[in-house]
């Protein structure tokens, strides 16, 4: 109940009462969505449900509670602790991160100035993405990430949406930073462009990323990777959701400096990545030494396959959700 109480208190009073009547385990809730004059929605165990006034979850639109514009305004006041101006820098990117590491995606009217997006007002769409950290979920893949001695392989995690790639990346960072079995801990630099990995709140990470980890929060990946190399001397750099040409150039710089890279990307296979013009070069030049592919068979987060740079399959998992390998079953956004 502690997690549920923590979460529902960020909503308006009416919606708080509705969510208090929802009888599911909030450790397994992934998203809660509010839209002005739209239905209240919840993603639970990777399925989308309408939330009724009674707190029941339904697949029928007619059962859904309709949120008002005032309820969204009141919700934003609670989420920001009545100090929305303090989140202006994050709002430029379309989200804020609150205590507990939960990320609040927002949309509405953007206000522009000569430098680009200044802020946002008339917020009419809110997506609460619940933060989950699952310690130990990277255990099955760690033996494949290390190669000879204490060397880390350049690793790319390939995953469709909502399959737990950010949760897996987070635990890889934590275990590499703290040390794994006979492998001593390494200094890890994290560029957390959208506050999803460390989920920093007022500069303090809400998720545990290890004792040798340094985080650049809300920093563009390409610039952040360069900054970390120049200032923090990391042995490993970790980033989430690569894809731009600038990311590619920064990754080449990182690797040429002798630093190892762990990254994630949206996709379903190596061939899928090869079809993306910017990322094709990474596959053809065998930039990454390990490819970890996730799928959503069974429950989300299933580690499907692991390949080396030549495309040799190193691991093929049975159809079994990673959740069964974790000490505690939780579901991740990412």
DRENPADO-514319 format. One line per 10 residues: for each residue x, y, z of C-alpha. Coordinates in nm, 4 decimals, padded with zeros to 6 digits. Layout:
BEGIN
X Y Z | ...
# end
This chain:
BEGIN
00.0000 00.0000 00.0000 | 00.2937 00.2352 00.0554 | 00.3673 00.2648 -00.3183 | -00.0010 00.3176 -00.3988 | -00.0331 00.5934 -00.1388 | 00.2814 00.7615 -00.2734 | 00.1414 00.7613 -00.6256 | -00.2193 00.8611 -00.5799 | -00.1243 01.1658 -00.3739 | 00.0120 01.3371 -00.6864
-00.3335 01.3459 -00.8487 | -00.6305 01.5789 -00.8021 | -00.8649 01.4946 -00.5177 | -01.1340 01.3401 -00.7398 | -00.8932 01.1212 -00.9346 | -00.7138 01.0337 -00.6111 | -01.0380 00.8924 -00.4718 | -01.0975 00.6909 -00.7892 | -00.7447 00.5469 -00.7915 | -00.7762 00.4644 -00.4231
-01.0636 00.2336 -00.5194 | -00.8549 00.0521 -00.7832 | -00.7719 -00.2877 -00.6361 | -00.4680 -00.3877 -00.8477 | -00.1066 -00.4126 -00.7277 | 00.0455 -00.0735 -00.8089 | 00.3888 -00.2351 -00.8375 | 00.2584 -00.3721 -01.1678 | 00.1072 -00.0477 -01.3008 | 00.3141 00.1038 -01.5811
00.1268 00.4185 -01.6847 | -00.1657 00.6357 -01.5822 | -00.2921 00.8741 -01.8509 | -00.5113 01.1809 -01.8168 | -00.6468 01.3910 -02.1035 | -00.8749 01.6915 -02.0634 | -01.2285 01.5759 -02.1500 | -01.0819 01.2306 -02.2202 | -01.1019 00.8921 -02.0468 | -00.8859 00.8004 -01.7492
-00.6550 00.5187 -01.8658 | -00.4186 00.2795 -01.6913 | -00.1567 00.0447 -01.8383 | -00.1381 -00.2561 -01.6102 | 00.0715 -00.5660 -01.6842 | 00.1250 -00.4295 -02.0355 | -00.2492 -00.4015 -02.1059 | -00.4459 -00.0792 -02.1376 | -00.7646 -00.0387 -01.9324 | -01.0263 00.2308 -01.8856
-01.0681 00.3295 -01.5207 | -01.4281 00.3652 -01.4043 | -01.5510 00.5991 -01.1306 | -01.5943 00.2906 -00.9114 | -01.2231 00.2091 -00.9537 | -01.2940 -00.0932 -01.1722 | -01.0725 -00.1553 -01.4755 | -01.2603 -00.2135 -01.7993 | -01.2004 -00.2617 -02.1709 | -01.5200 -00.0676 -02.2447
-01.4900 00.3046 -02.3226 | -01.8356 00.3707 -02.1788 | -01.7135 00.2666 -01.8332 | -01.4317 00.5242 -01.8214 | -01.4194 00.8264 -01.5946 | -01.3736 01.1498 -01.7898 | -01.1122 01.3882 -01.6509 | -01.1776 01.7627 -01.6594 | -00.9367 02.0415 -01.7473 | -00.9497 02.1656 -01.3873
-00.8549 01.8206 -01.2613 | -00.5471 01.8219 -01.4827 | -00.4570 02.1691 -01.3571 | -00.4984 02.0576 -00.9956 | -00.2945 01.7436 -01.0663 | -00.0063 01.9501 -01.2060 | -00.0123 02.1663 -00.8929 | 00.0196 01.8599 -00.6700 | 00.2866 01.7023 -00.8904 | 00.5006 02.0160 -00.8793
00.4316 02.0809 -00.5107 | 00.2642 02.4073 -00.6178 | 00.5933 02.5274 -00.7746 | 00.5579 02.4488 -01.1427 | 00.8030 02.7256 -01.2310 | 01.0777 02.5199 -01.0645 | 01.0368 02.2595 -01.3393 | 01.0588 02.4979 -01.6357 | 01.3836 02.3512 -01.7695 | 01.2409 01.9985 -01.7719
00.9097 02.1168 -01.9153 | 01.0924 02.2377 -02.2254 | 01.1525 01.8705 -02.3034 | 00.7935 01.7693 -02.2321 | 00.8262 01.6065 -01.8921 | 00.9010 01.6540 -01.5250 | 01.0496 01.4022 -01.2814 | 00.9022 01.3829 -00.9328 | 01.0121 01.2255 -00.6064 | 01.0266 00.8499 -00.6386
01.1680 00.8786 -00.9895 | 00.8314 00.8784 -01.1676 | 00.8361 01.0656 -01.4979 | 00.5412 01.2858 -01.5882 | 00.5029 01.3367 -01.9615 | 00.3091 01.6521 -02.0484 | 00.1653 01.8119 -02.3601 | -00.0189 02.1360 -02.4226 | 00.0595 02.4745 -02.5754 | 00.4304 02.5434 -02.6186
00.5666 02.8949 -02.5686 | 00.8556 02.9811 -02.7999 | 01.1338 03.2382 -02.7897 | 01.4379 03.3000 -03.0082 | 01.6179 02.9955 -02.8624 | 01.3305 02.7495 -02.9123 | 01.0762 02.6158 -02.6616 | 01.0653 02.8408 -02.3551 | 00.7974 02.6647 -02.1535 | 00.4538 02.5053 -02.1790
00.1093 02.6152 -02.0636 | -00.2522 02.4976 -02.0931 | -00.1309 02.1477 -02.0079 | -00.4130 01.9210 -02.1232 | -00.2418 01.5830 -02.1495 | -00.0547 01.4008 -01.8723 | 00.1153 01.0625 -01.8832 | 00.2467 00.9316 -01.5511 | 00.5130 00.6697 -01.6248 | 00.5865 00.4787 -01.3086
00.9485 00.4131 -01.2253 | 01.0501 00.0564 -01.1452 | 01.3933 -00.0689 -01.0573 | 01.4429 -00.4434 -01.0402 | 01.7710 -00.5302 -00.8765 | 01.9235 -00.8441 -01.0189 | 01.7324 -00.8486 -01.3487 | 02.0610 -00.8140 -01.5429 | 02.2065 -01.1272 -01.3823 | 02.1373 -01.3560 -01.6832
02.3195 -01.1261 -01.9299 | 02.6189 -01.0128 -01.7234 | 02.8368 -01.3158 -01.8115 | 02.7945 -01.2242 -02.1790 | 02.8714 -00.8541 -02.1255 | 03.2112 -00.9321 -01.9701 | 03.4687 -01.0772 -02.2058 | 03.8033 -01.1970 -02.0713 | 03.9400 -01.0429 -01.7524 | 03.7504 -00.7300 -01.6574
03.6783 -00.5973 -02.0063 | 03.3236 -00.4879 -02.0827 | 03.1894 -00.5466 -02.4330 | 03.0362 -00.2622 -02.6315 | 02.6722 -00.3667 -02.5831 | 02.3483 -00.2701 -02.7578 | 02.0126 -00.3638 -02.6025 | 01.7452 -00.3952 -02.8738 | 01.3862 -00.3876 -02.7580 | 01.0319 -00.3007 -02.8692
00.8536 -00.0400 -02.6526 | 00.7507 -00.1485 -02.3012 | 00.9777 -00.4514 -02.2928 | 01.1989 -00.3433 -02.0025 | 01.5118 -00.2188 -02.1805 | 01.5589 00.0764 -01.9455 | 01.5173 -00.1476 -01.6406 | 01.7755 -00.3909 -01.7777 | 02.0165 -00.1058 -01.8606 | 01.9719 00.0388 -01.5125
02.0637 -00.2867 -01.3412 | 02.3615 -00.3427 -01.5745 | 02.4917 -00.0005 -01.4725 | 02.4406 -00.0741 -01.1032 | 02.6187 -00.4095 -01.1099 | 02.9084 -00.2947 -01.3290 | 02.9555 00.0089 -01.1036 | 02.9443 -00.1885 -00.7776 | 03.1388 -00.4864 -00.9133 | 03.0168 -00.8271 -01.0265
03.1527 -01.1512 -00.8790 | 03.5304 -01.1461 -00.9451 | 03.5068 -00.8296 -01.1549 | 03.5939 -00.5090 -00.9665 | 03.3620 -00.2111 -00.9936 | 03.4187 00.0340 -01.2780 | 03.3488 00.4060 -01.3088 | 03.0327 00.4478 -01.5173 | 02.9126 00.7717 -01.6767 | 02.5407 00.7966 -01.7527
02.3856 01.0495 -01.9874 | 02.0230 01.0537 -01.8727 | 01.8638 01.2762 -02.1347 | 01.5049 01.2216 -02.0179 | 01.5625 01.1367 -01.6530 | 01.4543 00.7765 -01.7076 | 01.7650 00.5890 -01.5971 | 01.8604 00.7544 -01.2691 | 01.5307 00.9450 -01.2348 | 01.7005 01.2374 -01.0607
01.4837 01.4555 -00.8391 | 01.6472 01.7866 -00.7461 | 01.9803 01.6430 -00.8576 | 01.9569 01.3231 -00.6514 | 01.9024 00.9906 -00.8375 | 01.5934 00.8110 -00.7115 | 01.7138 00.4827 -00.8617 | 02.0264 00.3046 -00.7425 | 02.2934 00.3110 -01.0139 | 02.5972 00.1999 -00.8158
02.8694 00.3634 -00.6072 | 03.0980 00.4523 -00.9008 | 02.8354 00.6094 -01.1269 | 02.8225 00.9753 -01.2355 | 02.5062 01.1101 -01.3995 | 02.4452 01.3967 -01.6410 | 02.0727 01.4585 -01.6019 | 01.8546 01.6174 -01.8724 | 02.1550 01.6479 -02.1041 | 02.1453 01.5666 -02.4773
02.3160 01.2326 -02.5322 | 02.5708 01.3462 -02.7900 | 02.6915 01.6451 -02.5862 | 02.6772 01.4494 -02.2618 | 02.8975 01.1667 -02.3860 | 03.1648 01.4179 -02.4914 | 03.1426 01.5999 -02.1578 | 03.1787 01.2843 -01.9507 | 03.4858 01.1693 -02.1438 | 03.6528 01.5070 -02.0904
03.5613 01.5584 -01.7263 | 03.4794 01.2356 -01.5386 | 03.7171 00.9727 -01.6868 | 03.4577 00.6926 -01.7117 | 03.5518 00.3376 -01.8038 | 03.1968 00.2767 -01.9280 | 02.9351 00.5154 -02.0681 | 02.5646 00.4236 -02.0700 | 02.2878 00.5923 -02.2707 | 01.9252 00.5148 -02.3500
01.7532 00.5204 -02.6906 | 02.0218 00.6117 -02.9426 | 01.9224 00.7007 -03.2973 | 02.0446 01.0352 -03.4262 | 02.3487 01.1057 -03.6431 | 02.4895 01.3161 -03.3590 | 02.4590 01.0148 -03.1270 | 02.6549 00.8053 -03.3761 | 02.9385 01.0578 -03.3975 | 02.9579 01.0871 -03.0178
02.9622 00.7068 -02.9772 | 03.2537 00.6811 -03.2204 | 03.4376 00.9441 -03.0148 | 03.3698 00.7487 -02.6935 | 03.4957 00.4232 -02.8397 | 03.8050 00.5841 -02.9921 | 03.8909 00.7122 -02.6441 | 03.9013 00.3538 -02.5157 | 03.5772 00.3838 -02.3197 | 03.3187 00.1048 -02.3367
02.9613 00.1835 -02.4392 | 02.6288 00.0322 -02.3324 | 02.3234 00.1660 -02.5144 | 01.9626 00.0833 -02.5964 | 01.7591 00.1248 -02.9123 | 01.4017 00.0580 -03.0205 | 01.3755 -00.2433 -03.2496 | 01.2927 -00.6119 -03.2670 | 01.6090 -00.7631 -03.4203 | 01.9550 -00.6876 -03.5547
01.8069 -00.6857 -03.9039 | 01.5549 -00.4273 -03.7889 | 01.8426 -00.2037 -03.6753 | 02.0208 -00.2601 -04.0060 | 01.7215 -00.1097 -04.1872 | 01.7658 00.2236 -04.0090 | 02.0014 00.4438 -04.2144 | 02.1801 00.6020 -03.9182 | 02.2298 00.2735 -03.7321 | 02.3181 00.0527 -04.0300
02.6821 00.1601 -04.0067 | 02.7056 00.0319 -03.6489 | 02.6014 -00.3178 -03.7563 | 02.8056 -00.3323 -04.0753 | 03.1236 -00.2136 -03.9033 | 03.0646 -00.4495 -03.6092 | 03.0810 -00.1592 -03.3672 | 02.8953 -00.3441 -03.0931 | 03.0391 -00.6666 -02.9566 | 02.7148 -00.7822 -02.7959
02.3510 -00.7505 -02.9004 | 02.0909 -00.8273 -02.6340 | 01.7426 -00.8647 -02.7846 | 01.4280 -00.8449 -02.5734 | 01.0728 -00.9380 -02.6623 | 00.7334 -00.9321 -02.4929 | 00.6435 -01.2979 -02.5190 | 00.4696 -01.4030 -02.2013 | 00.5288 -01.1061 -01.9750 | 00.7337 -00.8098 -02.0820
01.1081 -00.8065 -02.0493 | 01.1820 -01.1491 -02.1913 | 01.5494 -01.1828 -02.2876 | 01.5134 -01.3459 -02.6250 | 01.8608 -01.3753 -02.7763 | 02.2204 -01.2580 -02.7392 | 02.4581 -01.2259 -03.0367 | 02.8204 -01.1256 -03.0821 | 02.9486 -00.8741 -03.3388 | 02.9663 -01.1395 -03.6136
02.6031 -01.2396 -03.5655 | 02.6842 -01.5636 -03.3858 | 02.4074 -01.6557 -03.1423 | 02.5483 -01.6872 -02.7908 | 02.2224 -01.7350 -02.6034 | 01.8651 -01.8324 -02.6830 | 01.6173 -01.8189 -02.3992 | 01.3097 -02.0374 -02.3661 | 00.9789 -01.8538 -02.3824 | 00.9907 -01.7369 -02.0242
00.9501 -01.3811 -01.8906 | 01.2485 -01.2230 -01.7230 | 01.0132 -01.1424 -01.4374 | 01.0379 -01.5076 -01.3268 | 01.4138 -01.4672 -01.3005 | 01.3850 -01.1592 -01.0837 | 01.3550 -01.1787 -00.7072 | 01.0570 -00.9471 -00.7303 | 00.8216 -00.9250 -01.0253 | 00.7841 -00.5684 -01.1473
00.7209 -00.4085 -01.4829 | 00.9233 -00.1282 -01.6312 | 00.8598 00.1627 -01.8563 | 01.0982 00.1705 -02.1467
# end
